[in-house]
Amino acid sequence: MTTETVGSVEASDSGPTSTGSRTTMILGIITLISLGVLVLFGLILSPADANQGEAVRIMYVHVPSATLSYVGCFLTAIGSVVYLWRKSRWWELVAYAGAEVAALFTALTLATGMLWGRPTWGVFWVWDARLTSEAMLMLLLLGYLAVRRLAADYEVRAKRAAIVGLLLVPNVFIVRQSVQWWRTLHQTPTLSLSGAEIQGLMLFSLFTGFVSITLVFIWMVIHRFRVAWLEEQVDAEGLDTAIAERRAEGLVS
């Protein structure tokens, strides 16, 4: 396969050749172990909160998921910038993988937030500034993925998706600052530069959540990129084969 077929500034053999590797297998094992540790501290060893009770345990997944969804959005934005600049298929697929995983983590953030809101606020959902802006981020991610899957020429849909990807960063900033800019039911950040509102075993459990959820995020992005790369290679090979067959038909006729 030629570099022109792949449509990237890199060589076609510079990407993965399978969906997994020894490194990703080891990473997956470490990730599973870390999730087990999170379950141990989050559900068993960590105490209930004086005000929130057992509902505080949702925080150990909710806060890291929200943070990693932002990381995925930034990854998509960076990949989009590099694609628009260098027309790199590799970075375009990085942006695509980041967006898919970010959408999953944003959905998890919304779901866990609703589960936390029911016993705390009495309802699953309110049109709160933080919740509404987070829902808008989810819609923007779904919009990116929809544009990325349009039935159009690769360069056309990749460029349009990259433009949508650039809009993720301002939206993330709005979500992050919503509790400071507007009156909101959502609590202020649990962790900040001025210090943490939680201490002891609860703080360690939250730290464990960040480590395990980050490992899950990394593992998923790597595997989604590898699958997307292989899908593109298969599509490109199929296109080459179809062109060769049509040329052969023309010679025969």
N, C-alpha and C positions, 0 to 999 in steps of 0.2 A: 504494500500500500504506500502511496506517495504522500509527502507532506502536504501537497496541494489538496489532495482528497480530504485529509483530516481538517484542513482549514485553520491551522495554527502555525505560530512562528517556531514551535518546537518540532522535533522529529516525531514521527508517528509511533516509534517504539519507545518513547520516553515515559509512557504511562504504564499502569499495572496490566498484568497479563491474566490475573485471576481475581475473584471476588475477595479472597483472603490471603493471608500470608502467616508465616510463623510469628511475626511481630504482632499482628492483629489478634492471633490466637492467644498469645501471652497477655496482651492487653485485655482481651475479653475475660480471661480467667481472673486477672487482678480486679477487673470491674465487678465481676460476680462476688468476689470476696468482700470488696468494699461495700456492696449493697447489703450483704449479710451483716456487716458491722453496723451499717446504718439502721437496719431493722432492730438489731440488738439494743443500740443506744436510744433510737427514736421511740421504740414501742415498749421497751422493758426497763432499761436502766435510768433513762431521763425521767425526772419527776413531772407531775402535772403542774400547770401554772396556777398561781393563786387566784387570778382573775379569769383566765380563759379556760381553765380546767384541762381536760384531755384534748380539747381542740387545738391546743398549742402544738401538738405533735405534727399537725399538717404543715406547720411552718418549716420543718426540716426538709420537706420536699418542695413546698411552694416557693420559698425565697430563692433557693438555688436554681429552680426551673425558670423563674422569671429572669434571673441574672444571665443564665445561659441562653435564653431566647434572645436577649439583647446582643450577646456575643455572636450568635448566629446571624443576626441582622447586620452587624458590623462586618462579618465575614462576607456576606453577600454584597454589601456595598463596596468593600475593597475589591472583590473579584470583578464586580461590574465596572469599576473605574479602570482596572488593568485591562479588561476586555475592550472597553471603548478606546483605550489608549494604544494597545498593541495588537488587538484582534487575536488574543490568545485563547484558543479553545480550552486549554488546561484551566485557566483562571475562570473562564465562563462556567465550567463544570464545578469548580470550587464554589462559585456563587450559587449555583443551582443546588448543590448538596447542602450548603449552609442554609438556604431558604427553606428547604424541605424539613430539615431538622429543627430550625427555628420555629416553623409553623407547628410542629409537633409539641415543642416545649411551651409555646404560647398557649396552645390548647390545654396542655397540662396545667399551666399557670391559672387559666380561667376556671378549669374544673376544680382544682384544689381550693382556689379562692372562693368559689361558690359553696363548697363543702364547709369551709371555715366560716363563711358569712351566715349560713343558716342558724347555727347555735349562737353566734355572736350578735348578729343584727336582727335575727328573727326571720330573714328572707334569704333566698338563694341569690337574688340579683337586685341591685338598685342602679339607677342611672347616675352613678357616682363618677366623678371626674377621672379617677384612676381606672375604674372598671371600663368606662366608656372608651377611654383612650387606648386601653389594652385591647379591647374588642376591635377598634379601628386598626390597630397594628396587625391583628389576626386577618382582617379583611384585606389589608395591603399585601400581606404575605401570600394569601390565596390568589390575589390578583396577579402577583409576580409569577406564581406557578402556572396560572391559567394562560398568561401571555407567553410564557416559556414553552407551552404545549400547543400553541396555535399551529394550524396546518398551513405553514408558510415556509419560505426559504429560510435556511438556518440563520444566515446573517441578519435577515429582517427581524425574525422573532427574538434572536439573541440580543440585538441592539435595543429593541423595544423593552425586553425584560430587564436589561441593564439599567435603562432609564428609570423604570419602576423601582429597581433595587436601590437606586440612589435616594429615593424618597423614604426609605426605611429609617435612616439615621435621624432626620428631624423628628420623625414620629416617636422613635425611642426616647429622644430627649424630652418630648412633650410628656410621655408616660412617666418618665423618671421624675420630672419636676412638677407633676400634676398635684401632688399633695402639698407642695409649697405655694403654688400659684393660685389654687382655688380651695374653697372650703369643702372638705371631703370627709366622708365617714372612714375612709381607709387610714390606718395608723401611719405615723411617720416611719422612716426607715429604721429597721431593727438594728442594723449595723451602720455606723457612720464614722467619719474621720475623728469626730469628737469623742467617740467611745461607743460601747455596746450597751443596749438596754437590758440585756440578759447576761447572766454570769454562770460560772460553775459548770455543772454537767449539761445544762441546757445549751450553753454556748459551745461546749465541745461537741454536742450532738449536732448542732447547726453546722459546725465546721466539718464534721464527718459527712453531713449531707452535701456540702459544697464539693468535697473531694469525690464522693461517689457519683454524684450527678454530673460533675465535670468529666469524669472518666467515661460515663455513658455517652455524653455528648461527643467527645472525641472519637470514641469507637464508632458511633453511628455516622458521623460526618465522613470518616475515612472509608467506611464500607459503602456509604451512598455514593461517594465520589468514584470509587472503584467500579461499582455497578454502572453508573452513568457513563464512565469512560468506555467500558466494554460495550455498552449499548450503542454508543456512537461509532465504535469501530465496526460493529456488526452492520449498522445502517450504511456506513460508508462502503463496506465490502459489497453489500447488496447492490448499492448504486453502481459501483464499478462493474459488477457482473452484468447488470441490466444494460449498461452502456456498451459493454463488449459484445453482448448478444445482439443488440440492435445494429451495431457496426457490422457484425458478421452477416446478419440478414441482408444488409445493404450490399455487401460484397457479392453474396450469392445471387441476389436478384439482378 
